[in-house]
Amino acid sequence: MRYTFIYALLLLCLVFSVTAQRQQAGKRSNNGNKQNNGNNGNNGNNGNTGSNGNNGTTANTGNQAGVGGATSGGDINRNVGPFPETQFCKDTGLTPSDGTQIRTGACSSTPMGAIPAVEKMVSSIIIEPENGARIDASKDLTITTDYRNLDTGFFSDPQTQYYIVPQTLSAQGIIQGHSHITIQELKSTRSAPDPQAFAFFKGLNDRAADGRTLSVTVPGGTFKTNGLYRICSLSSSDAHQPVIMPVAQRGAQDDCIRINVENAGTGKQQGNNRDNRNQGGNNGQGNNNGGNKRQARSNIFGRHALTAERRMARLHV
């Protein structure tokens, strides 16, 4: 009777021991799953980082007020415009301009505005890079332009004041406005390119530090294909309309050069792709390591359970 009681007590202790070990294993497994979920969340963040690499594209549209700031460098006369619709615009049947960029066509009733004297006409030249330069697409490209007779830093909001403000002049009789840089790939030198297709576009909205020179950086990886490209400046008045000159016979207000792009799709772009792939691979290895650890824990608990069962069997024997 005494031995039966002892055997029963030992058997009860072993049952409690096995149950406790299995509960502990379940807790550790749940913790491992939570950690894996956290890792998956981090993988999502890595994906977002990749998406942020595309902000350069957004900035290149030049259609957002946040690019350079709506009032960058100059004072905008917000008391001017919009103007009542003219009879001319009414007769065209086109949508009246309302300060937004209407892509289907519109009619502007904004007056042309103030026109400078001939000695104050706008002129520009791209001084960097040189015409015909060979450009490594994997590296940043700096474009520098020199302007004559353009009071820079006047840049109205392109989402609400597009073509709303007439051309204005400074106290010195110089057009108040800003410029842009646009880059297009030239598929042919015998046929004009599609103006809707461009590799890069950026408004030069700041005031020139020396009154003449403005620069912009084209990030490495912007050019997707090798070949011939055209870089042009686009001078504008405050409300983004082309600058208005006093006479027809004159030199051009804008400049264009051609460059030859090489190594497109390499350098930073490939480096970013490799980094993303490596991060993905490392994350996968981390998950595998987590799985191996969980498997190891499972094996340990399994051996413990098997040992307990053997002990129970021996007691019954």
Residue pairs with C-beta under 8 A, 6 or more apart in sequence:
7 315
10 315
11 312
11 315
14 308
14 311
14 312
14 315
17 308
18 304
18 305
18 308
18 309
21 301
21 304
21 305
21 308
22 301
22 305
24 301
25 297
25 298
25 301
28 294
28 297
29 294
29 297
29 298
32 290
32 293
32 294
35 290
36 287
36 290
39 283
39 286
39 287
39 290
42 283
43 280
43 283
46 276
46 279
46 280
46 283
50 272
50 276
53 272
56 219
56 222
58 64
59 67
59 202
60 200
60 201
60 202
60 222
61 67
61 201
62 158
62 180
62 201
62 202
62 203
63 101
63 158
63 159
64 158
64 159
65 157
65 158
65 159
65 160
67 202
67 203
67 205
68 155
68 203
68 204
68 205
68 206
69 155
69 205
70 76
70 155
70 156
70 157
70 161
71 155
72 153
72 155
72 205
72 206
72 207
73 152
73 153
73 154
73 155
73 178
73 205
73 206
73 207
74 151
74 152
74 153
74 154
74 155
74 176
74 207
74 238
75 154
76 154
76 155
76 156
76 161
76 165
76 238
77 165
77 168
80 164
80 165
80 166
81 110
81 161
81 164
81 165
81 166
81 239
82 97
82 98
82 99
82 109
82 110
82 164
83 109
83 110
83 111
84 109
85 96
85 107
85 109
86 109
88 107
88 109
89 96
89 107
89 108
89 109
92 107
94 105
94 106
94 107
95 102
95 104
95 105
95 106
95 107
96 106
96 107
96 109
97 106
97 107
97 108
97 109
97 110
97 162
97 163
97 164
98 106
99 157
99 159
99 160
99 161
99 162
99 163
99 164
100 159
100 160
100 162
101 158
101 159
101 162
108 163
110 163
110 164
110 165
110 166
110 239
111 166
112 166
112 167
112 244
113 165
113 166
113 167
113 168
113 237
113 244
114 166
114 167
114 168
114 169
115 167
115 244
115 245
115 246
116 149
116 169
116 173
116 174
116 175
116 245
116 246
117 173
117 246
118 246
118 247
118 250
120 149
120 169
120 172
120 173
120 174
120 175
121 149
121 245
121 246
121 247
121 250
121 251
121 253
122 147
122 148
122 149
122 150
122 175
122 235
122 243
122 245
122 253
123 147
123 148
123 149
123 251
123 252
123 253
124 145
124 146
124 147
124 148
124 150
124 179
124 233
124 235
124 253
124 254
124 255
125 145
125 146
125 255
126 143
126 144
126 145
126 231
126 233
126 255
126 256
126 257
127 144
127 145
127 146
128 142
128 143
128 144
128 215
129 135
129 141
129 142
129 143
129 231
129 257
129 259
130 257
131 257
131 258
131 259
132 257
132 258
132 259
132 260
133 257
133 259
133 260
134 259
134 260
134 262
135 141
135 223
135 229
135 259
135 260
135 261
135 262
136 220
136 262
136 263
136 267
137 220
137 221
137 222
137 223
137 226
137 261
137 262
137 263
137 264
137 265
137 266
137 267
138 220
138 221
138 263
138 266
138 267
138 268
138 269
138 270
139 220
139 267
139 268
140 217
140 218
140 219
140 220
141 217
141 218
141 220
141 222
142 215
142 216
142 217
142 218
143 181
143 215
143 216
143 217
143 218
143 231
144 213
144 214
144 215
145 179
145 181
145 204
145 213
145 214
145 215
145 233
145 255
146 212
146 213
147 179
147 208
147 212
147 213
147 214
147 235
148 212
149 174
149 175
150 174
150 175
150 177
150 179
150 235
150 243
151 170
151 172
151 174
151 175
151 176
151 177
152 177
152 178
152 179
152 204
152 206
152 207
152 208
152 211
152 214
153 178
153 205
153 206
153 207
153 208
154 168
154 176
154 177
154 178
154 237
154 238
155 177
155 178
155 203
155 205
155 238
156 162
156 164
156 165
156 238
156 239
156 240
158 240
161 239
162 239
162 240
163 239
163 240
163 241
164 239
165 237
165 238
165 239
166 239
167 175
167 176
167 177
167 237
167 238
167 241
167 243
167 244
168 175
168 176
168 237
168 238
169 175
169 176
170 176
175 237
175 243
175 244
176 237
176 238
177 235
177 236
177 237
177 238
177 243
178 203
178 204
178 205
178 236
178 238
179 203
179 204
179 214
179 233
179 234
179 235
179 236
180 201
180 202
180 203
180 204
180 233
180 234
180 236
181 200
181 201
181 202
181 204
181 216
181 231
181 232
181 233
181 234
182 198
182 200
182 201
182 231
182 232
182 234
183 198
183 199
183 200
183 201
183 218
183 229
183 230
183 231
183 232
184 193
184 197
184 198
184 199
184 229
184 230
184 232
185 193
185 197
185 199
185 225
185 227
185 228
185 229
185 230
186 193
186 227
186 228
186 229
186 230
186 258
187 193
187 227
189 228
193 230
199 222
199 223
199 224
199 229
200 218
200 222
202 216
204 214
204 215
204 216
206 214
208 214
219 268
220 267
220 268
220 269
221 267
221 268
221 269
221 272
223 229
223 261
223 264
224 264
224 265
225 261
225 264
225 265
226 261
226 262
226 263
226 264
227 260
227 261
228 258
228 259
228 260
228 261
229 258
229 259
229 260
229 261
230 256
230 257
230 258
230 259
231 256
231 257
231 258
231 259
232 254
232 255
232 256
233 254
233 255
233 256
234 242
234 254
235 242
235 243
235 253
235 254
236 242
236 243
237 243
237 244
243 253
245 253
